[in-house]
Amino acid sequence: MKLVFISDIHLNVRNSEDLWESSRFLKLADEIINLTPNKVVLLGDIFEHARPNLESEKAFYEFLNHIKTSLDEVDILIISGNHEVLGNGRTTFDYLPNINFTYYKEPVRLSLNTSLDLWLVGNNRLDFLKNVKQNLKSKQNILGSHIRCGMGSIIKPEIDFNNFMPFFDDIVLGDIHSRHFVGNNVQYTSQPYRTTYATPSDCGIVTLEVNSKSYTFGYHKLYLPSRNLLEVGFEDLSDVLKGLNKLDLYKIRVPVLLEQVYKLPKVPSNIRLEPIIQVEEVDRDEAIEEFRNSGRIDIVETLLRLSKQVSTLSERSMEHGENILKEILTEYKK
């Protein structure tokens, strides 16, 4: 028997023309199909919003249908994540027709072989894990859930891991968006692809092979279209742009002097440049003339939209940089 564990897809198809988001979701289905699992376990945060729009619901059911029609015998199992909890004990999946998937609102124990059980516990029922020991049988137990662990002094755990971690042989969790381990028996799946602009990192899904006497975990890396955040020096920008993937989306932050802004290249639609102006004093007339000659008024307008990010040296410098940009725009349009 083979299982795959996936979490934190954060599906959010913004409108009917958002083909990039919906198409990469179907590419994820293709990756799952190629692994030929018997069970696909979705460990929560499938949707970005607890009340998804119609476009996101449509993409979700297309994803399910593609997997079910491509594999002869496959079960798709779902538990809720924190993004799908509505309150009063309700979740997103209480309102979606259970077509081609099984939703477990309450904790459930599934037998994988005669000596191994899989427990699935949604984020809506983490209270169950506080006294989980009394529910476990005298056999091997794996937990699949959606729980935030503690990470340093900033992120606090949702519940005390000591309440349940010692009682499971292995634990697979969603919530942390990167590949992450806690102790000797807890692993986070990571996202199948980056859903927000972030520094590139490994994305993938966890696999589980089960035979009559034992089981083995694996990790399948994925290289699906993602959103990437890069910070690139002005001098290196041209070389970096040449190596970017046309299927990915990029936000590139570029520290520049004001006189360098008009020299920034025009980029394809999948790339967004965010110049970070570094300026103390500037010759206003010279700057206006340079922008006039360059014809790059699109850069000035972009910078004004990003005025909160203009300059990084000081509050005085930030105000000075923004005022200069406004003057340039005013003079240019005369």
ABEGO torsion letter per residue (X at the ends): XBBBBBBGAGBBBABAABAAAAAAAAAAAAAAAAAGBABBBBAEGABABABBBAAAAAAAAAAAAAAAAABABBBBBBBBBAAABAEGGBBAAAABBBBGBBBBABBBBBBABAABBBBBBBAAAAAAAAAAAAABBBBBBBBBBBBBBBBEAABBBABBAAAAAAABABBBBBGBABBBBBEAABBBAEBABBABBBBBBBBEBBBBBBBAABBBBBBBBBBBBBBBBBBBBAAAAAAAAAABBAABBBBBBBBBBAAAAAABBBBBAABBBBBBBBBABBBAAAAAAAAAAAGBAAAAAAAAAAAAABEAABAAAAAAAAAAAAAAAAAAAX
